[in-house]
């Protein structure tokens, strides 16, 4: 048996055990955080199309035990219809979905309600709102609060807030 064959067998075995994948849908973000590992921001324009994401999901699903797809970025909601379409596609083939967002779209109660309903109608299962002291400089914590209140009891499997902690944090358990 050759080394290439051994490596390929090992790779296929690892691949077959994948249950969850994250897709960085875009590097574009409406905010620029100092700590962003993706170096996302308003000047970045790279994004994945619906078709490319679908091909990736179909390919991985054929080779693995994939059951959940996480959409992250940048800010995935900037993809617009492509995001809602790929969430809907995943739902239609029995895959769970999770969205990580900074929540900047929750500018008022009406906009928040509209987005939450659209995400639910698309088949989104879980909503993660990424907030911390860095994000709070750009996205009002009122946006986060609106999302939390609007999403509660709507059928998401979880609504999670990512929170920074420490003695100087403005984002506290009491908040």
GUBADREN-577152 format. One record per residue: residue number from 1; residue in one letter; x, y, z of N, C-alpha, C in turn. Coordinates in nm, 3 decimals. Each point is the difference from the previous one (the first is absolute). Last residue first. Example, Ala and Ser with C-alpha at 12.3 -4.5 7.8 and 13.67 -1.06 7.14 Angstrom:
// residues 2
REC  seq  type     n.px     n.py     n.pz    ca.px    ca.py    ca.pz     c.px     c.py     c.pz
REC    2     S    1.285   -0.225    0.708    0.082    0.119    0.006   -0.077    0.109    0.073
REC    1     A    0.029   -0.572   -0.007   -0.089    0.119    0.000    0.090    0.120    0.000
// end
This chain:
// residues 175
REC  seq  type     n.px     n.py     n.pz    ca.px    ca.py    ca.pz     c.px     c.py     c.pz
REC  175     X   -2.661    4.258    3.228   -0.051    0.060   -0.123   -0.087   -0.100   -0.073
REC  174     X    0.231   -0.146    0.378   -0.116    0.082    0.038   -0.062    0.065   -0.125
REC  173     X    0.406   -0.246   -0.044   -0.117   -0.088    0.021   -0.126    0.079    0.037
REC  172     X    0.350    0.275   -0.284    0.004   -0.073    0.126   -0.119   -0.096    0.010
REC  171     X    0.297    0.363   -0.326   -0.098   -0.107   -0.019    0.013   -0.093    0.121
REC  170     X    0.295    0.354   -0.044   -0.131    0.067    0.006   -0.112   -0.103   -0.014
REC  169     X    0.521   -0.078    0.199   -0.100   -0.023   -0.105   -0.127    0.080    0.023
REC  168     X    0.421   -0.053    0.270   -0.025    0.125   -0.071   -0.111   -0.012   -0.104
REC  167     X    0.157   -0.376    0.272   -0.037    0.107    0.093   -0.033    0.134   -0.068
REC  166     X   -0.096   -0.461   -0.258    0.118    0.057    0.065   -0.041    0.118    0.083
REC  165     X   -0.194   -0.306   -0.462   -0.009    0.024    0.144    0.131    0.056    0.051
REC  164     X   -0.335   -0.079   -0.478    0.134    0.023    0.054   -0.015    0.025    0.149
REC  163     X   -0.347   -0.281   -0.333    0.026    0.114    0.088    0.144    0.002    0.047
REC  162     X   -0.401   -0.205   -0.367    0.141   -0.015    0.033    0.042    0.122    0.079
REC  161     X   -0.497   -0.241   -0.057    0.075    0.123   -0.004    0.146   -0.032    0.034
REC  160     X   -0.448   -0.294   -0.205    0.118    0.011    0.085    0.067    0.135   -0.020
REC  159     X   -0.459   -0.328   -0.075    0.041    0.136   -0.033    0.113    0.029    0.097
REC  158     X   -0.254   -0.479   -0.194    0.077    0.079    0.095    0.019    0.140   -0.055
REC  157     X   -0.289   -0.305   -0.207    0.048   -0.096    0.099    0.084    0.071    0.105
REC  156     X   -0.411    0.245   -0.253    0.142   -0.028   -0.019    0.043   -0.102    0.104
REC  155     X   -0.445    0.189   -0.017    0.028   -0.131   -0.057    0.145   -0.026   -0.036
REC  154     X   -0.228    0.390    0.225   -0.039   -0.007   -0.141    0.033   -0.134   -0.065
REC  153     X    0.096    0.204    0.461   -0.128   -0.067   -0.014   -0.048   -0.015   -0.143
REC  152     X    0.366    0.362    0.059   -0.041   -0.091    0.108   -0.137   -0.059   -0.029
REC  151     X    0.210    0.345   -0.272    0.026   -0.140   -0.036   -0.048   -0.100    0.105
REC  150     X   -0.028    0.484    0.058   -0.082   -0.040   -0.115    0.014   -0.149   -0.032
REC  149     X    0.265    0.199    0.347   -0.142    0.005    0.036   -0.088   -0.052   -0.113
REC  148     X    0.466    0.033   -0.081   -0.026   -0.097    0.107   -0.149   -0.005    0.031
REC  147     X    0.147    0.332   -0.296    0.004   -0.134   -0.061   -0.037   -0.105    0.103
REC  146     X    0.043    0.441    0.154   -0.118   -0.014   -0.086   -0.006   -0.140   -0.061
REC  145     X    0.384    0.115    0.250   -0.116   -0.016    0.088   -0.128   -0.022   -0.083
REC  144     X    0.393    0.108   -0.228    0.011   -0.135    0.055   -0.122   -0.030    0.086
REC  143     X    0.042    0.434   -0.160   -0.027   -0.091   -0.112   -0.002   -0.144    0.050
REC  142     X    0.133    0.333    0.300   -0.147    0.001   -0.017   -0.041   -0.091   -0.116
REC  141     X    0.452    0.096    0.092   -0.049   -0.114    0.077   -0.154   -0.004   -0.001
REC  140     X    0.291    0.219   -0.403   -0.062    0.030    0.128   -0.047   -0.127    0.070
REC  139     X    0.406    0.038   -0.341   -0.139   -0.044   -0.005   -0.058    0.019    0.140
REC  138     X    0.445    0.139   -0.068   -0.057    0.020   -0.133   -0.149   -0.033   -0.008
REC  137     X    0.269   -0.057    0.397    0.043    0.133   -0.045   -0.069    0.036   -0.131
REC  136     X   -0.050   -0.431    0.195   -0.089    0.100    0.060    0.041    0.143   -0.036
REC  135     X    0.261   -0.389   -0.124   -0.118    0.020   -0.084   -0.087    0.115    0.052
REC  134     X    0.372   -0.119    0.263    0.046    0.050   -0.130   -0.119    0.030   -0.091
REC  133     X   -0.070   -0.199    0.427    0.038    0.140    0.013    0.046    0.060   -0.132
REC  132     X   -0.324   -0.393   -0.068    0.102    0.012    0.104    0.037    0.147    0.006
REC  131     X   -0.331   -0.387   -0.295    0.016    0.131    0.061    0.105   -0.009    0.110
REC  130     X   -0.285   -0.295   -0.402    0.137    0.022    0.045    0.012    0.141    0.056
REC  129     X   -0.406   -0.371   -0.067    0.028    0.143   -0.011    0.138    0.023    0.061
REC  128     X   -0.289   -0.436   -0.220    0.107    0.042    0.091    0.028    0.148   -0.025
REC  127     X   -0.407   -0.395   -0.104    0.049    0.134   -0.024    0.104    0.034    0.105
REC  126     X   -0.270   -0.458   -0.245    0.068    0.059    0.114    0.059    0.134   -0.040
REC  125     X   -0.277   -0.260   -0.304   -0.024   -0.068    0.127    0.057    0.073    0.120
REC  124     X   -0.199    0.128   -0.531    0.111    0.010    0.096   -0.037   -0.064    0.132
REC  123     X   -0.264    0.056   -0.428    0.031   -0.127    0.064    0.115    0.005    0.099
REC  122     X   -0.260    0.343   -0.270    0.105   -0.064   -0.080    0.040   -0.135    0.059
REC  121     X   -0.306    0.278    0.228   -0.065   -0.051   -0.121    0.100   -0.070   -0.091
REC  120     X    0.170    0.217    0.384   -0.082   -0.115    0.038   -0.067   -0.063   -0.122
REC  119     X    0.241    0.396   -0.066    0.092   -0.108    0.036   -0.077   -0.127    0.038
REC  118     X   -0.248    0.388   -0.084    0.060   -0.048   -0.124    0.095   -0.116    0.027
REC  117     X   -0.193    0.222    0.370   -0.100   -0.078   -0.073    0.057   -0.058   -0.129
REC  116     X    0.276    0.287    0.250   -0.025   -0.123    0.076   -0.101   -0.087   -0.075
REC  115     X    0.083    0.428   -0.176    0.114   -0.091   -0.020   -0.023   -0.132    0.073
REC  114     X   -0.330    0.339    0.055    0.007   -0.044   -0.140    0.112   -0.101   -0.021
REC  113     X   -0.036    0.211    0.423   -0.110   -0.096   -0.022    0.006   -0.057   -0.141
REC  112     X    0.298    0.347    0.100    0.036   -0.121    0.074   -0.104   -0.109   -0.024
REC  111     X   -0.080    0.428   -0.174    0.109   -0.066   -0.074    0.039   -0.131    0.066
REC  110     X   -0.319    0.263    0.228   -0.055   -0.048   -0.126    0.107   -0.075   -0.081
REC  109     X    0.120    0.219    0.410   -0.083   -0.120    0.022   -0.051   -0.060   -0.130
REC  108     X    0.457    0.262   -0.039   -0.126    0.036    0.067   -0.083   -0.128    0.011
REC  107     X    0.442   -0.030   -0.157    0.003    0.144    0.027   -0.127    0.052    0.067
REC  106     X    0.262   -0.449   -0.133   -0.112    0.018    0.093   -0.012    0.146    0.043
REC  105     X    0.353   -0.194   -0.282   -0.125    0.016   -0.074   -0.120    0.030    0.090
REC  104     X    0.450   -0.118    0.149   -0.011    0.141   -0.038   -0.130    0.031   -0.075
REC  103     X    0.206   -0.428    0.199   -0.130    0.057    0.036   -0.021    0.145   -0.039
REC  102     X    0.359   -0.358   -0.064    0.028    0.107    0.097   -0.127    0.074    0.040
REC  101     X    0.039   -0.537   -0.148   -0.020    0.136   -0.050    0.040    0.101    0.106
REC  100     X   -0.036   -0.560   -0.164    0.074    0.088    0.091   -0.007    0.140   -0.060
REC   99     X   -0.311   -0.474   -0.059    0.051    0.126   -0.053    0.071    0.075    0.111
REC   98     X   -0.170   -0.540   -0.139    0.030    0.099    0.104    0.056    0.123   -0.069
REC   97     X   -0.287   -0.506   -0.114    0.072    0.120   -0.038    0.017    0.094    0.119
REC   96     X   -0.111   -0.563   -0.169   -0.020    0.110    0.093    0.085    0.119   -0.042
REC   95     X   -0.194   -0.385   -0.341    0.116    0.047    0.075   -0.041    0.112    0.095
REC   94     X   -0.275   -0.250   -0.345    0.008   -0.055    0.135    0.122    0.041    0.081
REC   93     X   -0.165    0.141   -0.450    0.067   -0.131   -0.008    0.030   -0.056    0.139
REC   92     X   -0.217    0.426   -0.058   -0.076   -0.092   -0.088    0.065   -0.138   -0.011
REC   91     X    0.213    0.357    0.242   -0.119   -0.047    0.071   -0.075   -0.103   -0.083
REC   90     X    0.362    0.216   -0.202    0.046   -0.091    0.106   -0.119   -0.059    0.076
REC   89     X   -0.097    0.330   -0.320    0.045   -0.123   -0.064    0.044   -0.101    0.107
REC   88     X   -0.112    0.430    0.147   -0.119   -0.074   -0.043    0.038   -0.133   -0.064
REC   87     X    0.345    0.294    0.109   -0.061   -0.050    0.124   -0.121   -0.086   -0.035
REC   86     X    0.199    0.223   -0.351    0.083   -0.115    0.041   -0.049   -0.057    0.133
REC   85     X   -0.222    0.385   -0.173   -0.017   -0.114   -0.090    0.082   -0.121    0.044
REC   84     X    0.046    0.413    0.226   -0.130   -0.059    0.030   -0.026   -0.124   -0.086
REC   83     X    0.397    0.246   -0.083    0.002   -0.060    0.134   -0.132   -0.071    0.030
REC   82     X    0.033    0.244   -0.402    0.082   -0.121   -0.006    0.008   -0.070    0.136
REC   81     X   -0.222    0.424   -0.040   -0.078   -0.115   -0.046    0.082   -0.128   -0.009
REC   80     X    0.261    0.360    0.253   -0.139    0.017   -0.041   -0.064   -0.132   -0.041
REC   79     X    0.457    0.139    0.171   -0.022   -0.079   -0.122   -0.143    0.013   -0.052
REC   78     X    0.158    0.188    0.415    0.027    0.087   -0.114   -0.013   -0.075   -0.132
REC   77     X   -0.031   -0.211    0.432   -0.127    0.059   -0.044    0.020    0.096   -0.116
REC   76     X    0.374   -0.215    0.226   -0.071   -0.081   -0.099   -0.129    0.063   -0.049
REC   75     X    0.467    0.202    0.188   -0.141    0.005    0.040   -0.084   -0.066   -0.108
REC   74     X    0.527   -0.130    0.105   -0.076    0.119   -0.031   -0.141   -0.006    0.057
REC   73     X    0.017   -0.388    0.043    0.067    0.091   -0.094    0.119    0.066    0.063
REC   72     X   -0.403   -0.443    0.015    0.072    0.104    0.071    0.070    0.088   -0.101
REC   71     X   -0.352   -0.454    0.077    0.031    0.110   -0.091    0.058    0.114    0.080
REC   70     X   -0.063   -0.567    0.051    0.008    0.129    0.069    0.041    0.106   -0.102
REC   69     X   -0.235   -0.524    0.002    0.081    0.097   -0.072   -0.011    0.134    0.072
REC   68     X   -0.094   -0.568    0.103   -0.019    0.142    0.032    0.096    0.085   -0.082
REC   67     X   -0.021   -0.482   -0.032   -0.136    0.026    0.044   -0.028    0.146    0.033
REC   66     X    0.366   -0.400   -0.253   -0.036    0.140    0.022   -0.146    0.013    0.044
REC   65     X    0.339   -0.374   -0.087   -0.124   -0.012    0.077   -0.053    0.139    0.035
REC   64     X    0.308   -0.135   -0.454    0.007    0.012    0.146   -0.135   -0.028    0.065
REC   63     X    0.107    0.038   -0.481    0.118   -0.068    0.053    0.005   -0.007    0.152
REC   62     X   -0.346    0.221   -0.267    0.015   -0.130   -0.066    0.114   -0.083    0.061
REC   61     X   -0.080    0.450    0.142   -0.108   -0.087    0.047    0.013   -0.141   -0.059
REC   60     X    0.290    0.344   -0.150    0.034   -0.044    0.135   -0.104   -0.097    0.054
REC   59     X   -0.086    0.190   -0.421    0.121   -0.082   -0.006    0.037   -0.054    0.138
REC   58     X   -0.361    0.305   -0.035   -0.034   -0.129   -0.063    0.120   -0.093   -0.002
REC   57     X    0.072    0.439    0.154   -0.084   -0.075    0.094   -0.035   -0.137   -0.057
REC   56     X    0.236    0.297   -0.282    0.083   -0.042    0.114   -0.080   -0.087    0.096
REC   55     X   -0.233    0.196   -0.358    0.091   -0.105   -0.047    0.088   -0.053    0.112
REC   54     X   -0.278    0.367    0.098   -0.080   -0.121   -0.022    0.090   -0.115   -0.046
REC   53     X    0.191    0.428    0.040   -0.029   -0.057    0.132   -0.077   -0.130   -0.014
REC   52     X    0.083    0.237   -0.395    0.125   -0.052    0.055   -0.022   -0.063    0.137
REC   51     X   -0.368    0.215   -0.206    0.039   -0.120   -0.073    0.128   -0.062    0.055
REC   50     X   -0.155    0.418    0.174   -0.089   -0.110    0.037    0.047   -0.130   -0.064
REC   49     X    0.385    0.351    0.053   -0.132   -0.001   -0.061   -0.082   -0.117    0.055
REC   48     X    0.407    0.291    0.247   -0.033   -0.125   -0.068   -0.141    0.012   -0.058
REC   47     X    0.380    0.406    0.095   -0.118   -0.071    0.051   -0.020   -0.127   -0.082
REC   46     X    0.335    0.486    0.084   -0.006   -0.142   -0.032   -0.126   -0.063    0.061
REC   45     X    0.167    0.466    0.046   -0.114   -0.029   -0.088   -0.015   -0.148   -0.032
REC   44     X    0.224    0.400    0.375    0.012   -0.134   -0.057   -0.125   -0.032   -0.081
REC   43     X    0.053    0.403    0.260    0.070    0.007   -0.128    0.016   -0.136   -0.067
REC   42     X   -0.208    0.063    0.441   -0.079    0.062   -0.106    0.069    0.002   -0.137
REC   41     X    0.152   -0.386    0.341   -0.031    0.141    0.015   -0.076    0.053   -0.119
REC   40     X    0.322   -0.449    0.243   -0.118    0.045   -0.073   -0.020    0.149    0.023
REC   39     X    0.338   -0.350    0.154    0.035    0.131   -0.057   -0.113    0.051   -0.090
REC   38     X    0.019   -0.400    0.292   -0.022   -0.011   -0.144    0.044    0.125   -0.075
REC   37     X    0.010   -0.033    0.478    0.094   -0.099   -0.052   -0.010   -0.015   -0.151
REC   36     X   -0.119    0.428    0.333   -0.057   -0.093   -0.098    0.107   -0.092   -0.057
REC   35     X    0.011    0.382    0.339    0.034   -0.138    0.035   -0.045   -0.103   -0.105
REC   34     X   -0.088    0.482   -0.021    0.145   -0.015    0.017    0.040   -0.147    0.016
REC   33     X   -0.443    0.157   -0.275    0.043   -0.027    0.137    0.151   -0.023    0.005
REC   32     X   -0.397    0.228   -0.326    0.142   -0.039   -0.003    0.047   -0.015    0.144
REC   31     X   -0.505   -0.024   -0.294    0.082    0.059    0.105    0.143   -0.051   -0.013
REC   30     X   -0.341   -0.143   -0.294   -0.034    0.141    0.010    0.072    0.069    0.115
REC   29     X    0.168   -0.420   -0.319   -0.069    0.025    0.126   -0.028    0.149    0.006
REC   28     X    0.210   -0.424   -0.351   -0.057    0.132    0.017   -0.073    0.007    0.134
REC   27     X    0.194   -0.391   -0.187    0.095    0.076    0.081   -0.051    0.141    0.024
REC   26     X   -0.291   -0.477   -0.089    0.051    0.126   -0.054    0.104    0.058    0.094
REC   25     X   -0.192   -0.435    0.073   -0.074    0.037   -0.121    0.055    0.124   -0.069
REC   24     X    0.169   -0.409    0.313    0.024    0.145    0.006   -0.052    0.057   -0.131
REC   23     X   -0.138   -0.466    0.252    0.031    0.064   -0.128    0.016    0.150    0.026
REC   22     X    0.019   -0.496    0.295   -0.025    0.144   -0.002    0.042    0.054   -0.136
REC   21     X   -0.171   -0.513    0.203    0.097    0.082   -0.072   -0.042    0.146    0.010
REC   20     X   -0.091   -0.539    0.226   -0.032    0.142   -0.005    0.109    0.073   -0.077
REC   19     X    0.014   -0.469    0.055   -0.142    0.017    0.027   -0.044    0.145   -0.015
REC   18     X    0.423   -0.376   -0.148   -0.042    0.139    0.017   -0.152    0.005    0.015
REC   17     X    0.280   -0.397   -0.092   -0.050    0.023    0.134   -0.048    0.144    0.024
REC   16     X    0.207   -0.168   -0.412   -0.125   -0.073    0.020   -0.062    0.025    0.138
REC   15     X    0.430    0.179   -0.120   -0.109    0.068   -0.069   -0.133   -0.068    0.027
REC   14     X    0.394   -0.206    0.155   -0.028    0.123    0.076   -0.120    0.073   -0.060
REC   13     X    0.148   -0.374   -0.233   -0.056   -0.042    0.129   -0.035    0.122    0.085
REC   12     X    0.222    0.071   -0.406   -0.139   -0.041   -0.024   -0.068   -0.045    0.129
REC   11     X    0.461    0.109    0.018   -0.079    0.119   -0.031   -0.147   -0.037   -0.018
REC   10     X    0.304   -0.351    0.050   -0.015    0.073    0.128   -0.088    0.124   -0.020
REC    9     X    0.114   -0.245   -0.382   -0.090   -0.079    0.084   -0.028    0.073    0.132
REC    8     X    0.320    0.191   -0.287   -0.134    0.013   -0.056   -0.102   -0.077    0.083
REC    7     X    0.454   -0.044    0.114   -0.048    0.135    0.030   -0.142    0.019   -0.051
REC    6     X    0.210   -0.402   -0.108   -0.021    0.006    0.145   -0.057    0.136    0.039
REC    5     X    0.132   -0.059   -0.445   -0.118   -0.080    0.028   -0.035    0.005    0.148
REC    4     X    0.397    0.203   -0.140   -0.115    0.075   -0.052   -0.131   -0.072    0.030
REC    3     X    0.406   -0.217    0.102   -0.030    0.107    0.095   -0.121    0.082   -0.046
REC    2     X    0.017   -0.506   -0.168    0.082    0.120   -0.010   -0.040    0.102    0.106
REC    1     X   -0.017   -0.561   -0.009   -0.086    0.118    0.000    0.090    0.124    0.000
// end
